Amino acid sequence: MEWSDLKVFLAIARAGTLGGAARQLGQTQPTMGRRLRALEEAVGQTLFQRTSDGFVLTDEGAAVLLHAERVEEEAMAFQRQLDGQQQQLSGLLRLSSSDWFGVHMLTPVCTEFSQAHPLVTIELLTDARLLSLARREADLVFRIQPFDQPDVIQRKLMRIEYGLYALGGMPRPKAGDGAGCALITLDSAFEDFPDVQWLQRLLPNARVVFRSNNRDAQAMMCAQGAGLAVLPRPLGDRITGLQRVNLGEAPPAREVWAGYHRDLRGLGRLRALLDMVVRRYAG
């Protein structure tokens, strides 16, 4: 069995569908189907059950998964160590962050970096998923909570203040009430976020008119007068027409952490970009 076969197997196991696995590997769905059939014939076992909800591992497939993940980790560790020894500023550098942070905080740095180091290709993934540093789904990740993996080198980058915003001229709510006010907030998957709970506590009688996990979408709705929104101040303060609303207590601030796999600590292009981000934002 070749490593390329195991990559196909792992992609299907993680995605649960041929289409999802094909997107991960940059292949077509028919190609993934053919390679899976060839793999099952080669090992003489059915590795997946085909169900209406997707592909589910059989007992034999689950056993293969344990071995495949160990092989993957060894292969990725080898590649990370090779990459970590590269000092030249060229090649691909994959970043991951939240949507608003990527657009409003990272792209200015990426522009400056690209002008200084034109041989480096930056790929910015604004994704709510926590991408794996070990599997090189991302090389450098920015997030609002510390990393708990022992093989990640991390540093606290900055503190982000938040504010409650409304379009100028809109009625201002009264803290502890909020009756008659419309709210723009995060979707239900993020109901435990500090700013969501702060809104519920300070404006318990306000009604929610729009939910989104995209801060830019919230900001645009707020700027069009749809309601009040809690936004990161680096985003809200720069939007013409929005004004901060004082309820006597500011929304909770968040800390931004940057992390990368320890095997990449010698990767020149990663260090150069992180140093540029730190110079601009840290402290």
C-alpha positions as CSV (number, residue, x, y, z in Angstrom):
1,M,0.0,0.0,0.0
2,E,1.4,3.4,-1.0
3,W,1.2,6.7,1.0
4,S,-1.0,8.2,-1.7
5,D,-3.6,5.4,-1.1
6,L,-3.6,6.1,2.6
7,K,-4.2,9.8,1.8
8,V,-7.3,8.9,-0.2
9,F,-8.5,6.6,2.6
10,L,-7.9,9.3,5.3
11,A,-9.7,12.0,3.3
12,I,-12.8,9.9,2.8
13,A,-12.8,8.9,6.5
14,R,-12.6,12.5,7.6
15,A,-15.0,14.0,5.0
16,G,-17.5,11.2,5.0
17,T,-18.2,11.7,1.3
18,L,-16.3,11.2,-2.0
19,G,-17.1,14.8,-3.0
20,G,-15.7,16.2,0.3
21,A,-12.6,14.0,0.1
22,A,-12.1,15.0,-3.6
23,R,-12.1,18.7,-2.6
24,Q,-9.5,18.1,0.1
25,L,-7.1,16.4,-2.3
26,G,-7.9,18.4,-5.4
27,Q,-9.2,15.4,-7.2
28,T,-12.5,14.6,-9.0
29,Q,-15.2,12.5,-7.3
30,P,-15.0,9.7,-9.9
31,T,-11.3,9.5,-9.4
32,M,-11.7,9.1,-5.6
33,G,-14.3,6.4,-6.2
34,R,-12.0,4.4,-8.4
35,R,-9.0,4.8,-6.1
36,L,-11.1,3.6,-3.1
37,R,-12.3,0.5,-5.0
38,A,-8.7,-0.3,-6.0
39,L,-7.6,0.1,-2.4
40,E,-10.3,-2.2,-1.1
41,E,-9.5,-4.8,-3.7
42,A,-5.8,-4.5,-2.8
43,V,-6.3,-5.1,0.9
44,G,-9.2,-7.6,0.3
45,Q,-11.5,-5.9,2.8
46,T,-14.5,-3.5,2.6
47,L,-13.3,-0.4,4.4
48,F,-16.4,1.7,4.3
49,Q,-20.1,1.1,4.5
50,R,-22.0,3.1,1.8
51,T,-25.0,4.7,3.5
52,S,-27.5,7.4,2.6
53,D,-25.6,9.7,5.0
54,G,-22.2,9.0,3.5
55,F,-19.3,6.7,4.0
56,V,-19.0,5.0,7.4
57,L,-15.9,3.0,8.5
58,T,-16.4,-0.7,8.9
59,D,-14.5,-2.5,11.7
60,E,-11.8,-3.3,9.2
61,G,-11.7,0.3,8.1
62,A,-11.4,1.5,11.7
63,A,-8.4,-0.7,12.2
64,V,-6.8,0.7,9.1
65,L,-7.5,4.2,10.3
66,L,-5.4,3.8,13.4
67,H,-2.4,2.7,11.3
68,A,-3.0,5.3,8.6
69,E,-3.0,8.1,11.1
70,R,0.3,7.0,12.6
71,V,1.8,6.8,9.1
72,E,0.4,10.2,8.3
73,E,1.9,11.7,11.5
74,E,5.4,10.3,10.7
75,A,5.2,11.5,7.1
76,M,4.0,15.0,8.1
77,A,6.6,15.2,10.9
78,F,9.3,14.4,8.3
79,Q,8.0,17.1,5.9
80,R,7.7,19.7,8.7
81,Q,11.3,19.1,9.7
82,L,12.5,19.5,6.2
83,D,10.4,22.6,5.7
84,G,11.5,24.0,9.1
85,Q,15.1,24.0,7.9
86,Q,14.3,26.2,4.9
87,Q,15.6,29.7,5.4
88,Q,14.9,31.1,1.9
89,L,11.9,33.4,1.7
90,S,10.0,31.5,-1.0
91,G,7.3,28.9,-1.3
92,L,3.8,28.6,0.2
93,L,2.7,30.0,3.6
94,R,-0.8,29.1,4.8
95,L,-2.5,31.3,7.4
96,S,-5.8,30.7,9.2
97,S,-7.9,33.2,11.2
98,S,-11.5,34.3,11.7
99,D,-13.1,36.2,8.8
100,W,-12.9,39.8,10.1
101,F,-9.4,39.4,11.6
102,G,-8.1,38.0,8.3
103,V,-9.7,40.7,6.2
104,H,-9.1,43.8,8.4
105,M,-6.0,42.9,10.4
106,L,-4.0,40.4,8.3
107,T,-4.4,41.5,4.7
108,P,-2.6,44.8,5.4
109,V,0.4,42.9,6.8
110,C,0.2,40.4,3.9
111,T,0.3,43.2,1.4
112,E,3.5,44.6,3.0
113,F,5.0,41.2,3.3
114,S,4.3,40.3,-0.4
115,Q,5.9,43.5,-1.5
116,A,9.0,42.7,0.5
117,H,9.1,39.0,-0.3
118,P,7.5,38.4,-3.7
119,L,8.6,34.8,-4.0
120,V,6.3,33.8,-1.1
121,T,2.7,32.8,-1.9
122,I,0.4,33.5,1.0
123,E,-2.8,31.5,1.4
124,L,-5.3,33.0,3.9
125,L,-8.1,30.7,5.1
126,T,-10.8,32.4,7.0
127,D,-12.5,29.4,8.5
128,A,-14.5,28.8,11.7
129,R,-12.9,25.3,11.9
130,L,-9.8,24.7,14.1
131,L,-7.4,23.6,11.4
132,S,-4.7,21.1,12.2
133,L,-1.1,22.5,12.5
134,A,0.2,18.9,12.7
135,R,-1.3,18.0,9.3
136,R,-0.2,21.3,7.8
137,E,-3.8,22.4,7.1
138,A,-2.3,25.7,8.2
139,D,1.2,26.8,9.0
140,L,0.3,29.8,11.2
141,V,-3.0,30.2,13.0
142,F,-4.5,33.2,14.7
143,R,-7.3,32.5,17.2
144,I,-9.0,34.0,20.3
145,Q,-8.1,31.2,22.7
146,P,-4.7,29.6,23.7
147,F,-3.6,26.4,22.0
148,D,-3.6,23.3,24.1
149,Q,-1.5,21.1,21.9
150,P,2.0,20.4,23.4
151,D,3.7,20.6,20.0
152,V,2.5,24.1,19.3
153,I,4.6,27.2,19.9
154,Q,2.3,30.1,20.7
155,R,2.3,33.7,21.9
156,K,-0.3,36.1,23.0
157,L,-0.4,38.7,20.2
158,M,-2.8,41.4,21.2
159,R,-6.0,42.3,23.1
160,I,-9.0,43.3,21.0
161,E,-11.5,45.7,22.6
162,Y,-15.2,45.3,21.5
163,G,-18.0,47.9,21.4
164,L,-21.7,48.1,20.9
165,Y,-22.5,50.0,17.7
166,A,-25.5,51.6,16.1
167,L,-26.1,53.7,13.1
168,G,-26.0,57.4,13.9
169,G,-29.4,58.8,14.7
170,M,-31.0,55.5,15.9
171,P,-32.6,55.5,19.3
172,R,-30.3,54.5,22.1
173,P,-31.3,51.6,24.4
174,K,-31.4,51.7,28.2
175,A,-29.1,49.2,30.0
176,G,-31.1,46.5,31.8
177,D,-34.0,46.8,29.4
178,G,-33.6,47.1,25.6
179,A,-37.4,46.9,24.8
180,G,-38.1,48.0,21.3
181,C,-34.5,47.6,20.2
182,A,-33.3,45.2,17.4
183,L,-30.1,43.2,17.9
184,I,-27.6,41.8,15.4
185,T,-25.5,39.0,16.9
186,L,-23.7,35.7,16.4
187,D,-25.6,32.6,15.4
188,S,-26.8,30.0,17.9
189,A,-23.6,27.9,17.5
190,F,-21.7,30.7,19.3
191,E,-24.3,31.5,22.0
192,D,-21.7,30.9,24.7
193,F,-19.4,33.7,23.4
194,P,-18.9,36.5,25.9
195,D,-20.3,39.2,23.8
196,V,-23.5,37.3,23.1
197,Q,-24.0,36.7,26.8
198,W,-23.2,40.3,27.5
199,L,-25.9,41.5,25.1
200,Q,-28.5,39.1,26.7
201,R,-27.6,40.4,30.2
202,L,-27.5,44.2,29.3
203,L,-30.5,44.2,26.9
204,P,-32.7,41.3,28.0
205,N,-35.9,42.6,26.4
206,A,-34.4,43.4,23.0
207,R,-35.3,41.2,20.0
208,V,-32.8,39.5,17.7
209,V,-33.4,40.3,14.1
210,F,-30.2,38.9,12.5
211,R,-27.7,36.2,13.3
212,S,-24.5,35.4,11.5
213,N,-21.1,33.9,12.3
214,N,-19.6,36.5,10.0
215,R,-18.6,39.8,11.7
216,D,-18.5,41.7,8.4
217,A,-22.1,40.7,7.7
218,Q,-23.1,41.9,11.2
219,A,-21.3,45.2,10.6
220,M,-22.9,45.8,7.2
221,M,-26.4,45.1,8.7
222,C,-25.6,47.5,11.5
223,A,-24.4,50.2,9.1
224,Q,-27.7,49.9,7.2
225,G,-29.7,50.6,10.4
226,A,-31.0,47.0,11.0
227,G,-30.1,47.1,14.6
228,L,-27.3,47.2,17.3
229,A,-24.3,45.0,17.1
230,V,-21.3,44.1,19.2
231,L,-18.2,44.4,17.0
232,P,-14.5,44.3,17.4
233,R,-13.4,47.9,17.6
234,P,-10.8,47.6,14.8
235,L,-13.7,46.8,12.6
236,G,-16.6,48.9,14.0
237,D,-14.5,52.1,14.5
238,R,-13.6,52.3,10.8
239,I,-17.1,52.0,9.4
240,T,-18.6,55.4,8.4
241,G,-21.8,56.2,10.1
242,L,-21.5,53.7,13.0
243,Q,-21.3,55.1,16.6
244,R,-20.5,53.4,19.8
245,V,-23.3,53.1,22.3
246,N,-22.4,53.5,26.0
247,L,-24.4,51.3,28.3
248,G,-22.1,52.0,31.3
249,E,-20.2,48.7,30.7
250,A,-18.0,47.8,27.7
251,P,-18.5,44.4,26.1
252,P,-15.8,41.8,27.1
253,A,-12.5,42.1,25.3
254,R,-10.8,39.1,23.6
255,E,-7.1,38.1,23.3
256,V,-5.6,36.9,20.0
257,W,-3.1,34.1,20.0
258,A,-0.7,33.1,17.2
259,G,0.5,29.5,17.0
260,Y,2.6,27.3,14.8
261,H,4.0,23.7,15.0
262,R,7.3,23.5,16.7
263,D,8.8,21.7,13.7
264,L,8.4,24.9,11.7
265,R,10.2,27.2,14.1
266,G,13.1,27.4,11.7
267,L,10.9,28.2,8.6
268,G,12.2,31.5,7.4
269,R,9.1,32.8,5.7
270,L,6.9,31.9,8.7
271,R,9.2,33.7,11.1
272,A,9.4,36.8,8.8
273,L,5.7,37.2,8.5
274,L,5.0,36.6,12.2
275,D,7.7,39.1,13.1
276,M,5.9,41.6,10.8
277,V,2.5,40.9,12.5
278,V,4.1,41.3,16.0
279,R,5.8,44.6,15.1
280,R,2.4,46.0,13.8
281,Y,0.1,44.7,16.6
282,A,1.8,43.3,19.7
283,G,2.0,45.7,22.7
